[in-house]
Amino acid sequence: MVKQTACNKDFASRVLVKFKKWCLKKGKHPTQENLLGFLIRHSFIDEVNINRFLSLEYYAEELPKTVTPKNKRGVKLRAVWAVEDKLPIKERQIKTNLCHHTTTFRDKPLKFP
């Protein structure tokens, strides 16, 4: 039986080959930014994960802006509303993303050593 880590490594090497060919075809340099663009354009990174990541990032930026004398840590709901204004997802999905943040984007060293 093939292990997932072996498949992950094979996937990474094959995607890099495709990426380099794409860069030559499009006249682009093989930079990290272009690699991310390639992964998004070719649906390796889907919009759900992009919005999950951004909801966590935006929330971390917005929460300190809502600090009041009464709420020293910030007003969570106001921060969520500010995030909602920046993303094409609704309040409920942002709250769900925040609840599951510890498992969504944690480092999994056994997946790709």
SEZA-413961 format. One record per atom (N, C-alpha, C): residue number from 0; atom name; x, y, z. Coordinates in nm, 2 decimals, decimal comma, padded with zeros to 4 digits, m for minus. Example, Ala and Ser with C-alpha at 12.3 -4.5 7.8 and 13.67 -1.06 7.14 Angstrom:
2
(pt 0; "N"; (01,32; m00,57; 00,78))
(pt 0; "CA"; (01,23; m00,45; 00,78))
(pt 0; "C"; (01,32; m00,33; 00,78))
(pt 1; "N"; (01,28; m00,22; 00,71))
(pt 1; "CA"; (01,37; m00,11; 00,71))
(pt 1; "C"; (01,29; 00,00; 00,79))
***
This chain:
113
(pt 0; "N"; (00,08; m00,12; 00,00))
(pt 0; "CA"; (00,00; 00,00; 00,00))
(pt 0; "C"; (00,09; 00,12; 00,00))
(pt 1; "N"; (00,05; 00,22; m00,08))
(pt 1; "CA"; (00,13; 00,34; m00,09))
(pt 1; "C"; (00,09; 00,44; 00,02))
(pt 2; "N"; (00,19; 00,50; 00,08))
(pt 2; "CA"; (00,16; 00,60; 00,19))
(pt 2; "C"; (00,13; 00,73; 00,13))
(pt 3; "N"; (00,05; 00,81; 00,20))
(pt 3; "CA"; (00,01; 00,94; 00,16))
(pt 3; "C"; (00,12; 01,04; 00,15))
(pt 4; "N"; (00,22; 01,02; 00,24))
(pt 4; "CA"; (00,34; 01,11; 00,23))
(pt 4; "C"; (00,41; 01,10; 00,10))
(pt 5; "N"; (00,42; 00,97; 00,05))
(pt 5; "CA"; (00,49; 00,95; m00,08))
(pt 5; "C"; (00,41; 01,02; m00,19))
(pt 6; "N"; (00,28; 01,01; m00,19))
(pt 6; "CA"; (00,19; 01,07; m00,29))
(pt 6; "C"; (00,21; 01,23; m00,28))
(pt 7; "N"; (00,21; 01,28; m00,15))
(pt 7; "CA"; (00,23; 01,42; m00,14))
(pt 7; "C"; (00,36; 01,47; m00,20))
(pt 8; "N"; (00,47; 01,40; m00,18))
(pt 8; "CA"; (00,60; 01,44; m00,24))
(pt 8; "C"; (00,59; 01,43; m00,39))
(pt 9; "N"; (00,53; 01,32; m00,44))
(pt 9; "CA"; (00,52; 01,31; m00,59))
(pt 9; "C"; (00,43; 01,42; m00,65))
(pt 10; "N"; (00,32; 01,45; m00,58))
(pt 10; "CA"; (00,24; 01,56; m00,62))
(pt 10; "C"; (00,32; 01,69; m00,63))
(pt 11; "N"; (00,39; 01,72; m00,53))
(pt 11; "CA"; (00,47; 01,85; m00,52))
(pt 11; "C"; (00,57; 01,85; m00,64))
(pt 12; "N"; (00,64; 01,74; m00,66))
(pt 12; "CA"; (00,74; 01,75; m00,77))
(pt 12; "C"; (00,67; 01,76; m00,91))
(pt 13; "N"; (00,56; 01,69; m00,93))
(pt 13; "CA"; (00,49; 01,70; m01,05))
(pt 13; "C"; (00,43; 01,84; m01,08))
(pt 14; "N"; (00,38; 01,90; m00,97))
(pt 14; "CA"; (00,32; 02,04; m00,98))
(pt 14; "C"; (00,43; 02,14; m01,01))
(pt 15; "N"; (00,55; 02,12; m00,95))
(pt 15; "CA"; (00,66; 02,21; m00,98))
(pt 15; "C"; (00,70; 02,20; m01,13))
(pt 16; "N"; (00,70; 02,08; m01,19))
(pt 16; "CA"; (00,73; 02,07; m01,33))
(pt 16; "C"; (00,63; 02,14; m01,41))
(pt 17; "N"; (00,50; 02,12; m01,38))
(pt 17; "CA"; (00,39; 02,18; m01,46))
(pt 17; "C"; (00,40; 02,34; m01,44))
(pt 18; "N"; (00,44; 02,38; m01,32))
(pt 18; "CA"; (00,45; 02,52; m01,30))
(pt 18; "C"; (00,56; 02,58; m01,38))
(pt 19; "N"; (00,67; 02,52; m01,38))
(pt 19; "CA"; (00,79; 02,57; m01,46))
(pt 19; "C"; (00,76; 02,58; m01,61))
(pt 20; "N"; (00,69; 02,48; m01,66))
(pt 20; "CA"; (00,64; 02,48; m01,80))
(pt 20; "C"; (00,55; 02,59; m01,83))
(pt 21; "N"; (00,45; 02,61; m01,73))
(pt 21; "CA"; (00,36; 02,72; m01,74))
(pt 21; "C"; (00,43; 02,86; m01,74))
(pt 22; "N"; (00,53; 02,87; m01,66))
(pt 22; "CA"; (00,60; 03,00; m01,65))
(pt 22; "C"; (00,67; 03,03; m01,79))
(pt 23; "N"; (00,73; 02,92; m01,85))
(pt 23; "CA"; (00,80; 02,94; m01,98))
(pt 23; "C"; (00,70; 02,98; m02,08))
(pt 24; "N"; (00,58; 02,91; m02,08))
(pt 24; "CA"; (00,48; 02,94; m02,18))
(pt 24; "C"; (00,42; 03,08; m02,17))
(pt 25; "N"; (00,40; 03,13; m02,04))
(pt 25; "CA"; (00,35; 03,26; m02,02))
(pt 25; "C"; (00,45; 03,37; m02,01))
(pt 26; "N"; (00,58; 03,34; m02,01))
(pt 26; "CA"; (00,68; 03,44; m02,00))
(pt 26; "C"; (00,70; 03,50; m01,86))
(pt 27; "N"; (00,67; 03,41; m01,76))
(pt 27; "CA"; (00,68; 03,46; m01,62))
(pt 27; "C"; (00,80; 03,40; m01,56))
(pt 28; "N"; (00,84; 03,46; m01,45))
(pt 28; "CA"; (00,95; 03,41; m01,37))
(pt 28; "C"; (00,89; 03,31; m01,26))
(pt 29; "N"; (00,96; 03,20; m01,23))
(pt 29; "CA"; (00,91; 03,11; m01,14))
(pt 29; "C"; (00,93; 03,16; m00,99))
(pt 30; "N"; (00,85; 03,26; m00,95))
(pt 30; "CA"; (00,86; 03,31; m00,82))
(pt 30; "C"; (00,76; 03,25; m00,73))
(pt 31; "N"; (00,77; 03,28; m00,60))
(pt 31; "CA"; (00,67; 03,23; m00,51))
(pt 31; "C"; (00,53; 03,28; m00,54))
(pt 32; "N"; (00,52; 03,41; m00,57))
(pt 32; "CA"; (00,39; 03,48; m00,60))
(pt 32; "C"; (00,33; 03,41; m00,72))
(pt 33; "N"; (00,41; 03,39; m00,83))
(pt 33; "CA"; (00,36; 03,32; m00,95))
(pt 33; "C"; (00,32; 03,18; m00,92))
(pt 34; "N"; (00,39; 03,11; m00,83))
(pt 34; "CA"; (00,35; 02,97; m00,79))
(pt 34; "C"; (00,21; 02,98; m00,73))
(pt 35; "N"; (00,19; 03,07; m00,64))
(pt 35; "CA"; (00,06; 03,08; m00,57))
(pt 35; "C"; (m00,05; 03,11; m00,68))
(pt 36; "N"; (m00,02; 03,20; m00,77))
(pt 36; "CA"; (m00,12; 03,24; m00,87))
(pt 36; "C"; (m00,15; 03,12; m00,96))
(pt 37; "N"; (m00,05; 03,04; m00,99))
(pt 37; "CA"; (m00,07; 02,91; m01,07))
(pt 37; "C"; (m00,16; 02,82; m00,99))
(pt 38; "N"; (m00,13; 02,80; m00,86))
(pt 38; "CA"; (m00,21; 02,71; m00,79))
(pt 38; "C"; (m00,36; 02,75; m00,78))
(pt 39; "N"; (m00,38; 02,88; m00,77))
(pt 39; "CA"; (m00,51; 02,93; m00,76))
(pt 39; "C"; (m00,58; 02,92; m00,89))
(pt 40; "N"; (m00,51; 02,96; m01,00))
(pt 40; "CA"; (m00,57; 02,96; m01,13))
(pt 40; "C"; (m00,61; 02,82; m01,18))
(pt 41; "N"; (m00,53; 02,72; m01,14))
(pt 41; "CA"; (m00,55; 02,58; m01,18))
(pt 41; "C"; (m00,63; 02,50; m01,07))
(pt 42; "N"; (m00,69; 02,57; m00,98))
(pt 42; "CA"; (m00,78; 02,51; m00,88))
(pt 42; "C"; (m00,72; 02,41; m00,78))
(pt 43; "N"; (m00,59; 02,43; m00,76))
(pt 43; "CA"; (m00,53; 02,35; m00,66))
(pt 43; "C"; (m00,56; 02,40; m00,52))
(pt 44; "N"; (m00,57; 02,54; m00,51))
(pt 44; "CA"; (m00,61; 02,60; m00,39))
(pt 44; "C"; (m00,75; 02,66; m00,42))
(pt 45; "N"; (m00,85; 02,61; m00,36))
(pt 45; "CA"; (m00,99; 02,66; m00,39))
(pt 45; "C"; (m01,03; 02,78; m00,31))
(pt 46; "N"; (m01,14; 02,84; m00,35))
(pt 46; "CA"; (m01,18; 02,97; m00,29))
(pt 46; "C"; (m01,22; 02,95; m00,14))
(pt 47; "N"; (m01,27; 02,83; m00,11))
(pt 47; "CA"; (m01,31; 02,80; 00,03))
(pt 47; "C"; (m01,19; 02,82; 00,12))
(pt 48; "N"; (m01,08; 02,76; 00,08))
(pt 48; "CA"; (m00,96; 02,77; 00,17))
(pt 48; "C"; (m00,90; 02,91; 00,17))
(pt 49; "N"; (m00,91; 02,98; 00,06))
(pt 49; "CA"; (m00,87; 03,12; 00,05))
(pt 49; "C"; (m00,95; 03,20; 00,15))
(pt 50; "N"; (m01,08; 03,19; 00,15))
(pt 50; "CA"; (m01,17; 03,27; 00,23))
(pt 50; "C"; (m01,15; 03,22; 00,38))
(pt 51; "N"; (m01,13; 03,10; 00,41))
(pt 51; "CA"; (m01,10; 03,05; 00,54))
(pt 51; "C"; (m00,98; 03,12; 00,60))
(pt 52; "N"; (m00,87; 03,12; 00,52))
(pt 52; "CA"; (m00,75; 03,18; 00,56))
(pt 52; "C"; (m00,76; 03,33; 00,58))
(pt 53; "N"; (m00,82; 03,39; 00,49))
(pt 53; "CA"; (m00,84; 03,54; 00,50))
(pt 53; "C"; (m00,93; 03,58; 00,61))
(pt 54; "N"; (m01,03; 03,50; 00,64))
(pt 54; "CA"; (m01,12; 03,53; 00,75))
(pt 54; "C"; (m01,04; 03,53; 00,88))
(pt 55; "N"; (m00,95; 03,44; 00,90))
(pt 55; "CA"; (m00,87; 03,43; 01,02))
(pt 55; "C"; (m00,77; 03,55; 01,02))
(pt 56; "N"; (m00,71; 03,58; 00,91))
(pt 56; "CA"; (m00,61; 03,69; 00,91))
(pt 56; "C"; (m00,68; 03,82; 00,93))
(pt 57; "N"; (m00,79; 03,85; 00,86))
(pt 57; "CA"; (m00,86; 03,98; 00,88))
(pt 57; "C"; (m00,91; 03,99; 01,02))
(pt 58; "N"; (m00,96; 03,88; 01,08))
(pt 58; "CA"; (m01,02; 03,89; 01,22))
(pt 58; "C"; (m00,90; 03,93; 01,31))
(pt 59; "N"; (m00,79; 03,87; 01,29))
(pt 59; "CA"; (m00,67; 03,91; 01,38))
(pt 59; "C"; (m00,64; 04,05; 01,37))
(pt 60; "N"; (m00,66; 04,11; 01,25))
(pt 60; "CA"; (m00,63; 04,25; 01,23))
(pt 60; "C"; (m00,74; 04,34; 01,28))
(pt 61; "N"; (m00,86; 04,30; 01,27))
(pt 61; "CA"; (m00,98; 04,38; 01,31))
(pt 61; "C"; (m01,01; 04,38; 01,46))
(pt 62; "N"; (m00,98; 04,27; 01,52))
(pt 62; "CA"; (m01,02; 04,27; 01,67))
(pt 62; "C"; (m00,95; 04,37; 01,75))
(pt 63; "N"; (m00,82; 04,40; 01,73))
(pt 63; "CA"; (m00,76; 04,51; 01,81))
(pt 63; "C"; (m00,82; 04,65; 01,79))
(pt 64; "N"; (m00,88; 04,67; 01,67))
(pt 64; "CA"; (m00,94; 04,79; 01,64))
(pt 64; "C"; (m01,07; 04,82; 01,71))
(pt 65; "N"; (m01,12; 04,71; 01,77))
(pt 65; "CA"; (m01,25; 04,72; 01,84))
(pt 65; "C"; (m01,24; 04,73; 01,99))
(pt 66; "N"; (m01,12; 04,75; 02,04))
(pt 66; "CA"; (m01,09; 04,76; 02,19))
(pt 66; "C"; (m01,16; 04,88; 02,24))
(pt 67; "N"; (m01,23; 04,86; 02,35))
(pt 67; "CA"; (m01,29; 04,97; 02,43))
(pt 67; "C"; (m01,25; 04,96; 02,57))
(pt 68; "N"; (m01,27; 05,07; 02,65))
(pt 68; "CA"; (m01,24; 05,06; 02,79))
(pt 68; "C"; (m01,32; 04,94; 02,86))
(pt 69; "N"; (m01,44; 04,92; 02,82))
(pt 69; "CA"; (m01,52; 04,81; 02,88))
(pt 69; "C"; (m01,47; 04,67; 02,83))
(pt 70; "N"; (m01,43; 04,66; 02,70))
(pt 70; "CA"; (m01,39; 04,54; 02,63))
(pt 70; "C"; (m01,24; 04,55; 02,60))
(pt 71; "N"; (m01,15; 04,51; 02,69))
(pt 71; "CA"; (m01,01; 04,53; 02,67))
(pt 71; "C"; (m00,95; 04,44; 02,56))
(pt 72; "N"; (m01,02; 04,33; 02,53))
(pt 72; "CA"; (m00,98; 04,24; 02,42))
(pt 72; "C"; (m01,04; 04,27; 02,29))
(pt 73; "N"; (m01,14; 04,35; 02,29))
(pt 73; "CA"; (m01,21; 04,39; 02,17))
(pt 73; "C"; (m01,35; 04,33; 02,16))
(pt 74; "N"; (m01,43; 04,38; 02,07))
(pt 74; "CA"; (m01,57; 04,34; 02,05))
(pt 74; "C"; (m01,57; 04,24; 01,93))
(pt 75; "N"; (m01,58; 04,11; 01,97))
(pt 75; "CA"; (m01,57; 04,01; 01,86))
(pt 75; "C"; (m01,67; 04,03; 01,75))
(pt 76; "N"; (m01,79; 04,06; 01,78))
(pt 76; "CA"; (m01,90; 04,07; 01,68))
(pt 76; "C"; (m01,87; 04,18; 01,58))
(pt 77; "N"; (m01,82; 04,29; 01,63))
(pt 77; "CA"; (m01,79; 04,40; 01,55))
(pt 77; "C"; (m01,67; 04,37; 01,45))
(pt 78; "N"; (m01,57; 04,29; 01,51))
(pt 78; "CA"; (m01,46; 04,25; 01,43))
(pt 78; "C"; (m01,51; 04,15; 01,32))
(pt 79; "N"; (m01,60; 04,06; 01,35))
(pt 79; "CA"; (m01,66; 03,97; 01,25))
(pt 79; "C"; (m01,73; 04,05; 01,14))
(pt 80; "N"; (m01,81; 04,15; 01,18))
(pt 80; "CA"; (m01,88; 04,23; 01,08))
(pt 80; "C"; (m01,78; 04,31; 00,99))
(pt 81; "N"; (m01,67; 04,35; 01,04))
(pt 81; "CA"; (m01,57; 04,42; 00,96))
(pt 81; "C"; (m01,51; 04,32; 00,86))
(pt 82; "N"; (m01,49; 04,19; 00,91))
(pt 82; "CA"; (m01,44; 04,09; 00,82))
(pt 82; "C"; (m01,54; 04,06; 00,71))
(pt 83; "N"; (m01,67; 04,05; 00,75))
(pt 83; "CA"; (m01,77; 04,03; 00,65))
(pt 83; "C"; (m01,77; 04,13; 00,54))
(pt 84; "N"; (m01,74; 04,25; 00,57))
(pt 84; "CA"; (m01,73; 04,36; 00,47))
(pt 84; "C"; (m01,62; 04,34; 00,37))
(pt 85; "N"; (m01,52; 04,26; 00,41))
(pt 85; "CA"; (m01,40; 04,24; 00,32))
(pt 85; "C"; (m01,41; 04,11; 00,24))
(pt 86; "N"; (m01,50; 04,02; 00,27))
(pt 86; "CA"; (m01,50; 03,88; 00,21))
(pt 86; "C"; (m01,64; 03,85; 00,15))
(pt 87; "N"; (m01,64; 03,76; 00,05))
(pt 87; "CA"; (m01,77; 03,72; 00,00))
(pt 87; "C"; (m01,84; 03,61; 00,07))
(pt 88; "N"; (m01,82; 03,61; 00,20))
(pt 88; "CA"; (m01,89; 03,51; 00,29))
(pt 88; "C"; (m01,96; 03,58; 00,40))
(pt 89; "N"; (m02,05; 03,51; 00,46))
(pt 89; "CA"; (m02,14; 03,57; 00,56))
(pt 89; "C"; (m02,09; 03,55; 00,70))
(pt 90; "N"; (m02,15; 03,62; 00,79))
(pt 90; "CA"; (m02,11; 03,62; 00,94))
(pt 90; "C"; (m02,10; 03,47; 00,99))
(pt 91; "N"; (m02,20; 03,39; 00,96))
(pt 91; "CA"; (m02,20; 03,26; 01,02))
(pt 91; "C"; (m02,08; 03,18; 00,97))
(pt 92; "N"; (m02,04; 03,19; 00,85))
(pt 92; "CA"; (m01,93; 03,11; 00,80))
(pt 92; "C"; (m01,80; 03,17; 00,86))
(pt 93; "N"; (m01,79; 03,30; 00,88))
(pt 93; "CA"; (m01,67; 03,35; 00,94))
(pt 93; "C"; (m01,66; 03,30; 01,09))
(pt 94; "N"; (m01,77; 03,30; 01,16))
(pt 94; "CA"; (m01,77; 03,25; 01,30))
(pt 94; "C"; (m01,73; 03,10; 01,30))
(pt 95; "N"; (m01,78; 03,02; 01,20))
(pt 95; "CA"; (m01,74; 02,88; 01,19))
(pt 95; "C"; (m01,59; 02,87; 01,17))
(pt 96; "N"; (m01,54; 02,95; 01,08))
(pt 96; "CA"; (m01,39; 02,95; 01,05))
(pt 96; "C"; (m01,31; 02,98; 01,18))
(pt 97; "N"; (m01,36; 03,08; 01,25))
(pt 97; "CA"; (m01,29; 03,11; 01,38))
(pt 97; "C"; (m01,30; 03,00; 01,48))
(pt 98; "N"; (m01,41; 02,93; 01,49))
(pt 98; "CA"; (m01,42; 02,82; 01,58))
(pt 98; "C"; (m01,33; 02,71; 01,55))
(pt 99; "N"; (m01,30; 02,68; 01,42))
(pt 99; "CA"; (m01,22; 02,57; 01,38))
(pt 99; "C"; (m01,08; 02,61; 01,34))
(pt 100; "N"; (m01,04; 02,73; 01,38))
(pt 100; "CA"; (m00,91; 02,78; 01,34))
(pt 100; "C"; (m00,79; 02,69; 01,38))
(pt 101; "N"; (m00,80; 02,62; 01,50))
(pt 101; "CA"; (m00,69; 02,54; 01,55))
(pt 101; "C"; (m00,66; 02,42; 01,47))
(pt 102; "N"; (m00,76; 02,37; 01,40))
(pt 102; "CA"; (m00,74; 02,25; 01,32))
(pt 102; "C"; (m00,73; 02,27; 01,17))
(pt 103; "N"; (m00,77; 02,39; 01,12))
(pt 103; "CA"; (m00,78; 02,42; 00,98))
(pt 103; "C"; (m00,64; 02,43; 00,92))
(pt 104; "N"; (m00,56; 02,52; 00,97))
(pt 104; "CA"; (m00,43; 02,55; 00,90))
(pt 104; "C"; (m00,31; 02,52; 00,99))
(pt 105; "N"; (m00,33; 02,42; 01,08))
(pt 105; "CA"; (m00,21; 02,39; 01,17))
(pt 105; "C"; (m00,11; 02,31; 01,08))
(pt 106; "N"; (00,02; 02,32; 01,13))
(pt 106; "CA"; (00,12; 02,25; 01,07))
(pt 106; "C"; (00,11; 02,10; 01,09))
(pt 107; "N"; (00,12; 02,02; 00,98))
(pt 107; "CA"; (00,11; 01,88; 00,99))
(pt 107; "C"; (00,24; 01,81; 00,93))
(pt 108; "N"; (00,34; 01,81; 01,02))
(pt 108; "CA"; (00,47; 01,76; 00,97))
(pt 108; "C"; (00,48; 01,62; 00,91))
(pt 109; "N"; (00,39; 01,54; 00,95))
(pt 109; "CA"; (00,39; 01,40; 00,90))
(pt 109; "C"; (00,33; 01,39; 00,76))
(pt 110; "N"; (00,26; 01,50; 00,71))
(pt 110; "CA"; (00,20; 01,50; 00,58))
(pt 110; "C"; (00,31; 01,52; 00,47))
(pt 111; "N"; (00,41; 01,60; 00,51))
(pt 111; "CA"; (00,52; 01,63; 00,41))
(pt 111; "C"; (00,65; 01,66; 00,49))
(pt 112; "N"; (00,72; 01,55; 00,53))
(pt 112; "CA"; (00,84; 01,57; 00,61))
(pt 112; "C"; (00,95; 01,64; 00,53))
***
